[in-house]
Amino acid sequence: RVLKLPLGNALLVGVGGSGRKSTTTLATYVAQMELFQIEMSKGYGMNEWHEDMKRVLMKSGCTNLNMVFLFSDTQIAREEPEE
């Protein structure tokens, strides 16, 4: 139901292996939305992050496509802000 709300969002919390990603993927499919997930690699940095953000925002904003942005805590490369 959260995904169907205007500007709906959710933060899923749980231990590893509890099914957060599976639940999100299933809910995205049921709500007939598109799932966007970051593809992390060894050379992934701030430039790639900005390009991914541009891509998802353009796709959802210009085409009026309902999207789910899935971002896991394991995908955080570093926690300190860049200056």
C-alpha positions in Angstrom: 0.0 0.0 0.0 2.9 2.4 0.7 4.0 2.3 -2.9 0.6 3.3 -4.2 0.5 6.4 -2.1 1.5 9.7 -3.8 5.2 10.2 -2.9 5.1 7.0 -0.9 8.3 5.7 0.6 9.4 3.0 3.1 12.5 2.2 5.1 12.8 -1.6 5.7 14.9 -2.6 8.7 15.9 -6.1 9.6 18.8 -8.5 10.0 20.5 -9.9 6.9 18.6 -12.7 5.2 15.2 -11.5 6.5 13.8 -10.9 3.0 13.9 -7.1 2.7 15.1 -7.2 -1.0 12.7 -10.0 -1.9 9.8 -8.2 -0.3 10.7 -5.0 -2.1 11.1 -6.8 -5.5 7.7 -8.5 -5.1 5.9 -5.4 -4.0 7.4 -3.5 -6.9 6.1 -6.1 -9.3 2.7 -6.2 -7.8 2.4 -2.4 -7.8 3.4 -2.5 -11.5 6.4 -0.2 -11.0 10.0 -0.4 -12.2 12.8 -1.3 -9.8 16.1 0.6 -9.9 19.1 -0.7 -8.0 22.6 0.5 -8.0 25.1 -1.8 -9.7 28.2 -1.6 -7.4 31.6 -2.4 -8.8 35.2 -1.9 -7.7 35.5 1.4 -9.6 32.2 2.8 -8.5 32.5 6.4 -7.2 30.8 9.7 -6.8 30.7 10.3 -10.6 29.0 7.0 -11.2 26.6 7.8 -8.3 25.7 11.1 -9.9 25.1 9.5 -13.3 22.9 6.8 -11.7 20.9 9.5 -9.9 20.5 11.5 -13.1 19.3 8.4 -15.0 16.7 7.4 -12.4 15.4 10.9 -11.9 15.2 11.5 -15.7 13.4 8.2 -16.2 10.9 8.8 -13.5 10.4 12.5 -14.0 10.4 12.9 -17.8 8.5 9.7 -18.6 6.2 9.9 -15.5 7.2 6.3 -14.7 6.6 5.0 -11.2 9.8 3.7 -9.8 11.2 2.0 -6.7 14.8 2.9 -5.7 16.4 0.0 -3.8 19.5 0.9 -1.9 21.0 -1.4 0.6 23.3 -0.6 3.6 25.9 -3.0 2.1 26.2 -0.6 -0.9 27.6 2.3 1.2 31.2 2.5 0.3 32.2 5.1 2.9 30.3 7.0 5.5 32.1 10.3 5.8 30.9 13.2 3.5 33.2 14.3 0.7 34.5 17.9 1.1 
